[in-house]
Amino acid sequence: MKYGYARVSTKSQELKSQIDALKKEGCDEIFQEKFTGTTKERPEFERLLQTLEEGDTIVITKLDRFARSANDATSIIEDLFKRGIRVHVLNMGIVEDTSTGRLVFNIMSSFAQFERDMIVERTQEGKAIAKQKDDFREGRPKKYGKKQVEHALQLLDEGNSYKEVSETTGISVSTLTRAKRKAKANS
């Protein structure tokens, strides 16, 4: 059997392009999940590894979907080869259980890890530069401005319920509760 594996790193990313490519490749079953590659917890990938039997093929779109690091990739590929399972990386080709196949796979895995490391390094550099600015705020930008929240708190103070204020302003009850708590702490 041919099994596909699709993974994206964040909930907001889409799996569609990977799934389409795996379907086009003729995968009988596709395992998919939204988990960062840096975490060990990839339940669908683990389920796939347990499902694979001798003679099966695992298909992935790119090498970085497969493993967290070059060492991890090497360990997984060695286990799959021992079990008689073929590995097909769509942007690389079929990884053969030969000296040359393992060499190419290890080189490509090292490049994939290098690319991930460079992304982390550039992100940290950008963050360090941004932190030097007076208006730097870490995290996601606030959805509602100070005036909007103050207006909502004023509506609460006028006797409106949290639900009514939420429906009127569009600000969630949990956000209103946090803002009210913060306002009390600051007064």
C-alpha positions as CSV (number, residue, x, y, z in Angstrom):
1,M,0.0,0.0,0.0
2,K,1.0,3.6,-0.5
3,Y,0.5,5.9,2.5
4,G,0.8,9.6,2.4
5,Y,1.7,12.0,5.2
6,A,0.9,15.7,5.2
7,R,1.8,18.1,8.0
8,V,1.7,21.8,8.6
9,S,3.2,23.6,11.5
10,T,0.3,25.9,12.6
11,K,-3.5,25.6,12.8
12,S,-3.8,28.5,10.4
13,Q,-1.9,26.8,7.6
14,E,-3.6,24.7,5.0
15,L,-2.9,21.0,4.2
16,K,-4.8,21.1,0.8
17,S,-1.7,21.5,-1.5
18,Q,0.1,18.6,0.2
19,I,-3.0,16.4,0.2
20,D,-3.6,17.1,-3.5
21,A,0.0,16.2,-4.3
22,L,-0.3,12.9,-2.3
23,K,-3.6,12.0,-4.0
24,K,-2.0,12.7,-7.4
25,E,0.8,10.4,-6.4
26,G,-1.8,7.6,-5.9
27,C,-1.7,7.3,-2.1
28,D,-4.3,4.8,-0.8
29,E,-4.5,6.5,2.6
30,I,-3.3,9.9,3.8
31,F,-2.4,10.7,7.4
32,Q,-2.5,14.4,8.2
33,E,-2.0,16.7,11.2
34,K,-1.3,20.3,12.2
35,F,1.7,20.1,14.6
36,T,5.0,21.9,14.7
37,G,7.9,19.7,13.5
38,T,9.8,20.6,16.6
39,T,7.5,18.7,18.9
40,K,7.8,15.0,19.6
41,E,4.1,14.7,19.7
42,R,2.9,13.9,16.2
43,P,0.2,11.3,16.9
44,E,-0.8,10.8,13.2
45,F,2.8,10.3,12.2
46,E,3.2,7.7,15.0
47,R,-0.1,6.0,13.9
48,L,1.2,5.9,10.3
49,L,4.5,4.4,11.4
50,Q,2.6,1.7,13.3
51,T,0.4,1.0,10.3
52,L,3.2,0.5,7.8
53,E,4.1,-3.1,6.8
54,E,6.8,-4.6,4.7
55,G,6.4,-3.7,1.1
56,D,4.5,-0.5,1.8
57,T,5.5,3.0,0.6
58,I,5.4,6.2,2.7
59,V,5.0,9.3,0.5
60,I,5.7,12.8,1.8
61,T,5.8,16.1,-0.2
62,K,9.0,17.5,1.3
63,L,11.7,16.2,3.6
64,D,11.0,18.8,6.3
65,R,7.5,17.3,6.8
66,F,9.1,14.0,7.8
67,A,11.4,14.7,10.7
68,R,12.4,17.2,13.3
69,S,16.1,17.0,12.7
70,A,18.7,15.3,10.5
71,N,19.4,12.8,13.3
72,D,15.7,12.1,13.7
73,A,15.3,11.6,9.9
74,T,18.2,9.2,9.8
75,S,16.8,7.2,12.7
76,I,13.3,7.0,11.1
77,I,14.6,6.1,7.7
78,E,16.9,3.3,9.1
79,D,13.9,1.9,10.9
80,L,11.8,2.0,7.8
81,F,14.5,0.3,5.7
82,K,14.9,-2.4,8.3
83,R,11.2,-3.1,8.1
84,G,11.2,-3.2,4.2
85,I,9.3,0.0,3.7
86,R,10.0,2.3,0.8
87,V,10.2,6.1,1.2
88,H,9.2,8.5,-1.5
89,V,9.9,12.3,-1.0
90,L,8.0,14.0,-3.9
91,N,10.5,16.9,-4.3
92,M,13.4,14.5,-4.0
93,G,12.5,11.1,-5.4
94,I,12.4,7.6,-4.0
95,V,15.0,7.1,-1.3
96,E,16.7,3.8,-2.1
97,D,18.0,1.5,0.6
98,T,21.5,1.7,-0.9
99,S,24.7,3.5,0.2
100,T,24.1,6.2,-2.4
101,G,20.4,6.5,-1.4
102,R,21.3,6.9,2.3
103,L,24.0,9.4,1.4
104,V,21.7,11.6,-0.6
105,F,19.0,11.3,2.0
106,N,21.4,12.3,4.8
107,I,22.7,15.3,2.8
108,M,19.2,16.5,2.0
109,S,18.2,16.0,5.7
110,S,21.2,18.1,6.8
111,F,20.2,20.9,4.3
112,A,16.6,20.8,5.6
113,Q,17.9,21.1,9.2
114,F,20.3,23.9,8.1
115,E,17.4,25.8,6.5
116,R,15.3,25.4,9.7
117,D,18.2,26.6,11.8
118,M,18.7,29.6,9.6
119,I,15.0,30.6,9.9
120,V,15.3,30.4,13.7
121,E,18.5,32.5,13.6
122,R,16.9,35.2,11.3
123,T,13.8,35.3,13.5
124,Q,15.9,35.8,16.6
125,E,17.9,38.5,14.9
126,G,14.8,40.3,13.8
127,K,13.3,40.1,17.2
128,A,16.4,41.5,18.8
129,I,16.3,44.5,16.5
130,A,12.6,45.0,17.1
131,K,13.1,44.9,20.9
132,Q,15.3,48.0,20.6
133,K,12.3,50.1,19.4
134,D,10.3,51.9,22.1
135,D,7.0,50.7,20.7
136,F,8.0,47.0,20.7
137,R,5.2,44.7,21.9
138,E,5.8,41.0,21.9
139,G,3.1,38.7,20.8
140,R,0.0,39.1,18.7
141,P,-1.3,42.6,18.2
142,K,-4.3,43.6,20.2
143,K,-7.6,43.1,18.3
144,Y,-9.3,46.0,20.0
145,G,-8.0,49.5,20.7
146,K,-7.8,51.2,24.1
147,K,-10.9,53.4,23.2
148,Q,-13.0,50.4,22.2
149,V,-12.2,48.6,25.5
150,E,-12.8,51.7,27.6
151,H,-16.2,52.2,25.9
152,A,-17.1,48.5,26.6
153,L,-16.0,48.9,30.2
154,Q,-18.2,52.1,30.5
155,L,-21.1,50.1,29.1
156,L,-20.5,47.5,31.9
157,D,-20.4,50.2,34.5
158,E,-23.7,51.5,33.3
159,G,-25.3,48.2,34.3
160,N,-25.2,46.3,31.0
161,S,-24.5,42.6,31.3
162,Y,-21.3,41.1,29.9
163,K,-23.3,39.3,27.3
164,E,-25.1,42.5,26.2
165,V,-21.8,44.4,25.9
166,S,-20.2,41.6,24.0
167,E,-23.1,41.5,21.5
168,T,-23.0,45.3,21.2
169,T,-19.2,45.8,20.8
170,G,-18.1,42.4,19.4
171,I,-15.6,42.0,22.2
172,S,-15.8,38.6,23.8
173,V,-16.9,38.0,27.3
174,S,-13.5,36.6,28.3
175,T,-11.7,39.7,26.9
176,L,-14.2,42.0,28.8
177,T,-13.6,40.0,32.0
178,R,-9.8,40.4,31.7
179,A,-10.1,44.1,30.9
180,K,-12.4,44.7,33.9
181,R,-10.0,42.7,36.2
182,K,-7.0,44.7,34.8
183,A,-8.9,48.0,35.3
184,K,-9.7,47.1,38.9
185,A,-6.1,46.2,39.6
186,N,-4.9,49.5,38.2
187,S,-7.3,51.6,40.2
